[in-house]
């Protein structure tokens, strides 16, 4: 018994020595210090296009060709790049009010072809129709087949219940053509939470009847969503008895597009919807991105005016007119 007890004590002592050895700090080898990378998150980034006198896209510019001004003060450019492959989210907004009834088949076919041309693997798109109400026909997808099926669902002046209850309810009595409400909804409810490049393509005669928000509120929503609006004015003169009594929405469409860095197109005898879509998809792949740290570092929610200028060249910059300095 004494022998067994002695062995047990010896094992216990050995175990204790091992535990002490494990707890004894070992001399550590010096660790090579890794370099740190400091990232300045307070950058304002702006997507824009450049055109010559004839309206042709110019894609050979460099950082040194531009100056950036915010509220009239020149800013120091930090980053510059050409954005031909950056993923993009596109919202197609199609007017299905009574005045567009005879144009829907053309819009459907041309829009499907546009998606086939412009969408790449990492791109996304959604489709909204609007008349007296707004209807989300297809949510975010990369599938041209799903987008095509959604476009097949375009119907003249659909009276539906809206996207969902939100800041601009679309339930209730018919109100004509809620163009501004639909732009607001697409910007605020769909695009605002997305990252990367964002664009709306708006096909309409440009005439708004009955929206609850004003054009300024729709544009502000697009600014807050960092979304560019491209509008296509498409008129069916026969719906207005040859144009008699017809009011033009060109001014509003041009304003809402140019304010957000986009462009207004017009379908006419010289420019088919197919040709316009072809030019649009080229522009979406010929954009520049410029970034700067604003001298005014206040994030007070105020609107800052932007102006991007080309040095010494007779070229036109197509960029948003400003941004909201989002509160921290």
C-alpha positions as CSV (number, residue, x, y, z in Angstrom):
1,X,0.0,0.0,0.0
2,X,2.9,2.3,0.8
3,X,4.3,1.6,-2.6
4,X,1.1,2.5,-4.3
5,X,0.7,5.7,-2.3
6,X,4.3,6.7,-3.2
7,X,3.6,6.2,-6.9
8,X,0.4,8.3,-6.6
9,X,2.3,11.1,-4.9
10,X,5.0,11.0,-7.5
11,X,2.5,11.2,-10.4
12,X,0.8,14.1,-8.6
13,X,4.1,15.9,-8.2
14,X,4.9,15.4,-11.9
15,X,1.5,16.7,-13.0
16,X,2.1,19.8,-10.9
17,X,5.5,20.4,-12.5
18,X,4.0,20.1,-16.0
19,X,1.2,22.6,-15.1
20,X,3.8,25.1,-13.8
21,X,5.9,24.7,-16.9
22,X,2.8,25.4,-19.1
23,X,2.0,28.5,-17.1
24,X,5.5,29.9,-17.2
25,X,5.6,32.7,-19.7
26,X,7.8,32.0,-22.7
27,X,10.1,34.5,-24.1
28,X,8.2,36.0,-27.1
29,X,9.8,36.7,-30.4
30,X,9.6,40.3,-31.6
31,X,6.6,40.8,-33.9
32,X,7.2,42.8,-37.0
33,X,4.9,45.8,-36.9
34,X,2.4,45.9,-39.8
35,X,1.9,49.1,-41.7
36,X,-1.4,50.8,-41.0
37,X,-3.7,52.2,-43.7
38,X,-5.8,55.2,-42.8
39,X,-8.9,55.7,-44.7
40,X,-10.7,59.0,-44.9
41,X,-14.4,58.2,-44.9
42,X,-15.4,61.8,-45.3
43,X,-15.2,61.8,-49.1
44,X,-17.8,63.2,-51.5
45,X,-17.9,61.1,-54.7
46,X,-19.6,62.3,-57.9
47,X,-20.4,60.3,-61.0
48,X,-20.5,62.4,-64.2
49,X,-20.2,62.3,-68.0
50,X,-18.5,64.6,-70.5
51,X,-19.8,65.6,-73.9
52,X,-18.3,67.7,-76.7
53,X,-20.1,70.4,-78.8
54,X,-21.9,67.8,-80.9
55,X,-23.2,66.0,-77.8
56,X,-20.9,63.0,-78.2
57,X,-19.5,61.3,-75.1
58,X,-15.8,62.0,-74.3
59,X,-14.0,59.2,-72.5
60,X,-10.4,60.2,-72.7
61,X,-10.2,62.7,-69.8
62,X,-7.8,62.5,-66.9
63,X,-7.8,63.8,-63.3
64,X,-5.8,66.9,-64.3
65,X,-8.5,68.0,-66.7
66,X,-11.0,68.9,-64.0
67,X,-11.6,71.3,-61.2
68,X,-14.3,70.8,-58.5
69,X,-16.1,73.6,-56.7
70,X,-18.4,73.3,-53.7
71,X,-20.5,76.3,-52.9
72,X,-18.1,78.3,-55.1
73,X,-14.9,77.2,-53.4
74,X,-12.4,75.0,-55.2
75,X,-11.8,71.6,-53.6
76,X,-8.8,69.3,-53.7
77,X,-9.5,66.1,-55.8
78,X,-8.4,63.0,-53.9
79,X,-9.5,60.2,-56.3
80,X,-10.4,59.9,-59.9
81,X,-11.4,57.0,-62.1
82,X,-13.3,55.8,-65.2
83,X,-16.3,53.8,-64.2
84,X,-17.2,51.4,-67.0
85,X,-17.6,48.2,-65.0
86,X,-18.8,49.4,-61.6
87,X,-22.1,47.6,-60.7
88,X,-25.2,49.6,-61.3
89,X,-28.8,49.5,-60.0
90,X,-31.4,50.6,-62.5
91,X,-35.0,51.5,-61.8
92,X,-37.2,51.6,-64.9
93,X,-40.3,53.8,-64.4
94,X,-42.9,53.5,-67.1
95,X,-45.9,55.8,-67.5
96,X,-49.1,53.8,-68.3
97,X,-51.6,56.6,-68.0
98,X,-54.3,56.8,-70.7
99,X,-52.2,59.1,-72.9
100,X,-49.5,56.4,-73.2
101,X,-51.9,53.6,-74.2
102,X,-50.7,53.3,-77.8
103,X,-47.0,53.4,-76.9
104,X,-46.8,50.6,-74.3
105,X,-46.0,47.8,-76.8
106,X,-43.1,49.8,-78.2
107,X,-41.9,50.6,-74.7
108,X,-42.1,47.0,-73.6
109,X,-40.1,45.6,-76.6
110,X,-37.4,48.4,-76.5
111,X,-37.0,48.1,-72.7
112,X,-36.4,44.3,-72.8
113,X,-33.7,44.9,-75.4
114,X,-32.2,47.7,-73.3
115,X,-31.9,45.3,-70.3
116,X,-30.3,42.7,-72.5
117,X,-27.7,45.2,-73.6
118,X,-26.9,47.0,-70.3
119,X,-27.2,44.4,-67.5
120,X,-24.1,42.6,-66.5
121,X,-23.6,39.9,-63.8
122,X,-23.4,42.2,-60.8
123,X,-26.0,44.7,-62.0
124,X,-29.6,44.8,-60.7
125,X,-32.9,46.3,-62.0
126,X,-36.5,46.8,-61.0
127,X,-39.6,48.0,-62.8
128,X,-42.4,50.3,-61.7
129,X,-45.4,51.3,-63.7
130,X,-47.4,54.4,-62.8
131,X,-50.6,56.2,-63.8
132,X,-53.1,57.2,-61.2
133,X,-51.2,54.7,-58.9
134,X,-47.7,53.2,-58.8
135,X,-47.1,49.5,-59.0
136,X,-43.9,47.6,-58.4
137,X,-44.0,45.0,-61.3
138,X,-40.6,43.5,-60.6
139,X,-38.3,43.9,-57.6
140,X,-34.5,43.8,-57.7
141,X,-33.3,41.1,-60.1
142,X,-30.5,40.4,-62.6
143,X,-32.8,38.2,-64.7
144,X,-33.8,39.6,-68.1
145,X,-36.5,36.9,-68.3
146,X,-38.1,38.2,-65.0
147,X,-37.8,41.8,-66.2
148,X,-39.4,40.8,-69.5
149,X,-42.3,39.1,-67.7
150,X,-42.8,42.2,-65.6
151,X,-42.9,44.4,-68.7
152,X,-45.4,42.0,-70.2
153,X,-47.6,43.0,-67.3
154,X,-47.7,46.7,-68.4
155,X,-51.4,47.8,-68.6
156,X,-52.8,51.1,-69.4
157,X,-53.7,53.2,-66.3
158,X,-53.5,50.4,-63.8
159,X,-55.4,51.3,-60.6
160,X,-53.4,49.4,-58.0
161,X,-52.6,49.8,-54.4
162,X,-49.2,51.2,-54.7
163,X,-45.8,49.9,-53.7
164,X,-46.6,49.6,-50.0
165,X,-47.8,52.0,-47.3
166,X,-45.1,54.7,-47.1
167,X,-44.4,58.4,-47.0
168,X,-46.3,58.9,-50.2
169,X,-49.5,56.7,-50.0
170,X,-51.0,55.9,-53.4
171,X,-54.2,54.4,-52.1
172,X,-57.5,56.2,-52.7
173,X,-59.1,58.0,-55.5
174,X,-57.6,58.2,-59.0
175,X,-55.4,61.3,-59.3
176,X,-54.2,61.3,-62.9
177,X,-50.5,60.7,-63.5
178,X,-48.5,60.6,-60.3
179,X,-45.1,61.2,-61.9
180,X,-43.4,63.1,-59.0
181,X,-44.8,60.7,-56.4
182,X,-43.3,57.8,-58.3
183,X,-39.9,59.3,-58.6
184,X,-40.0,60.0,-54.9
185,X,-41.0,56.4,-54.1
186,X,-38.3,54.9,-56.3
187,X,-35.6,57.1,-54.8
188,X,-36.6,57.0,-51.2
189,X,-38.0,53.4,-50.9
190,X,-35.9,51.6,-53.4
191,X,-32.6,53.2,-54.2
192,X,-31.7,55.1,-51.1
193,X,-30.5,52.0,-49.2
194,X,-28.5,50.6,-52.2
195,X,-24.7,51.1,-52.7
196,X,-22.8,51.8,-55.9
197,X,-24.1,53.5,-59.0
198,X,-27.8,54.1,-59.1
199,X,-30.0,55.4,-62.0
200,X,-33.6,55.9,-62.8
201,X,-34.9,55.6,-66.4
202,X,-38.2,57.5,-66.7
203,X,-40.4,57.0,-69.7
204,X,-43.3,59.4,-69.8
205,X,-44.9,62.4,-71.5
206,X,-43.7,64.4,-68.5
207,X,-47.1,65.6,-67.4
208,X,-47.9,65.2,-63.7
209,X,-51.5,65.3,-62.4
210,X,-52.2,64.8,-58.7
211,X,-48.9,63.9,-57.1
212,X,-48.8,64.7,-53.4
213,X,-45.1,65.7,-53.5
214,X,-43.8,68.6,-55.5
215,X,-41.0,68.3,-58.1
216,X,-38.5,69.8,-55.6
217,X,-39.2,67.1,-53.1
218,X,-38.8,64.4,-55.8
219,X,-35.4,65.8,-56.9
220,X,-34.3,66.1,-53.2
221,X,-35.2,62.4,-52.7
222,X,-33.1,61.5,-55.8
223,X,-30.2,63.6,-54.3
224,X,-30.4,61.8,-51.0
225,X,-30.4,58.5,-52.8
226,X,-27.5,59.5,-54.9
227,X,-29.5,58.5,-58.0
228,X,-29.2,59.9,-61.5
229,X,-32.4,60.4,-63.4
230,X,-32.5,59.8,-67.2
231,X,-35.9,60.9,-68.6
232,X,-37.3,59.9,-72.0
233,X,-40.1,62.1,-73.2
234,X,-42.4,59.9,-75.3
235,X,-45.6,61.5,-76.7
236,X,-48.5,60.0,-78.5
237,X,-50.0,63.1,-80.3
238,X,-53.1,61.1,-81.3
239,X,-54.0,60.9,-77.6
240,X,-54.3,64.7,-77.6
241,X,-56.2,65.0,-80.9
242,X,-53.1,65.9,-82.8
243,X,-51.7,68.0,-80.1
244,X,-54.7,70.3,-79.5
245,X,-55.0,71.1,-75.8
246,X,-51.8,69.3,-75.0
247,X,-49.5,70.7,-72.3
248,X,-45.8,69.8,-72.4
249,X,-43.8,68.3,-69.6
250,X,-40.4,68.9,-71.2
251,X,-39.4,71.5,-68.8
252,X,-40.0,69.3,-65.7
253,X,-38.3,66.4,-67.3
254,X,-35.2,68.4,-68.3
255,X,-35.0,70.0,-64.8
256,X,-35.3,66.7,-62.9
257,X,-32.7,65.0,-65.1
258,X,-30.1,67.8,-65.3
259,X,-30.4,68.5,-61.6
260,X,-29.4,64.9,-60.7
261,X,-26.7,64.6,-63.3
262,X,-28.8,62.8,-66.0
263,X,-30.2,63.8,-69.3
264,X,-33.5,64.2,-71.0
265,X,-34.1,62.4,-74.3
266,X,-37.0,62.8,-76.7
267,X,-38.5,60.2,-79.0
268,X,-39.2,61.8,-82.4
269,X,-38.8,61.1,-86.1
270,X,-35.0,61.3,-85.8
271,X,-34.6,59.5,-82.5
272,X,-36.4,56.1,-81.9
273,X,-36.7,54.7,-78.4
274,X,-34.2,51.9,-79.5
275,X,-31.6,54.5,-80.5
276,X,-32.1,56.4,-77.2
277,X,-31.7,53.3,-75.2
278,X,-28.5,52.5,-77.1
279,X,-27.1,55.9,-76.3
280,X,-28.1,55.6,-72.7
281,X,-26.4,52.2,-72.2
282,X,-23.2,53.7,-73.7
283,X,-23.4,56.6,-71.3
284,X,-23.8,54.3,-68.3
285,X,-20.5,52.6,-69.4
286,X,-18.7,55.9,-70.0
287,X,-18.9,57.7,-66.7
288,X,-16.2,59.2,-64.6
289,X,-16.0,59.3,-60.8
290,X,-14.3,62.1,-58.9
291,X,-13.9,62.3,-55.1
292,X,-12.8,65.0,-52.7
293,X,-12.7,65.8,-49.0
294,X,-15.0,68.9,-48.6
295,X,-13.4,72.0,-47.1
296,X,-16.7,72.5,-45.3
297,X,-16.6,69.5,-42.9
298,X,-19.9,70.3,-41.2
299,X,-22.5,67.5,-41.6
300,X,-25.6,69.6,-40.8
301,X,-27.9,68.2,-43.4
302,X,-27.6,71.2,-45.6
303,X,-27.5,71.2,-49.4
304,X,-24.0,71.9,-51.0
305,X,-23.9,73.1,-54.5
306,X,-21.5,71.3,-56.9
307,X,-19.7,72.5,-60.0
308,X,-17.3,70.3,-62.0
309,X,-15.4,72.2,-64.7
310,X,-13.2,71.2,-67.5
311,X,-9.9,73.1,-67.7
312,X,-9.3,75.0,-71.0
313,X,-11.6,72.8,-73.2
314,X,-14.9,73.5,-74.7
315,X,-16.7,70.5,-73.2
316,X,-19.8,70.1,-71.1
317,X,-19.8,68.2,-67.8
318,X,-23.0,66.4,-67.0
319,X,-23.1,66.0,-63.2
320,X,-25.5,66.4,-60.3
321,X,-25.9,70.0,-59.1
322,X,-25.3,69.2,-55.4
323,X,-25.7,66.9,-52.5
324,X,-27.0,66.9,-48.9
325,X,-24.3,66.9,-46.2
326,X,-25.8,64.0,-44.3
327,X,-25.8,64.3,-40.5
328,X,-23.5,62.0,-38.6
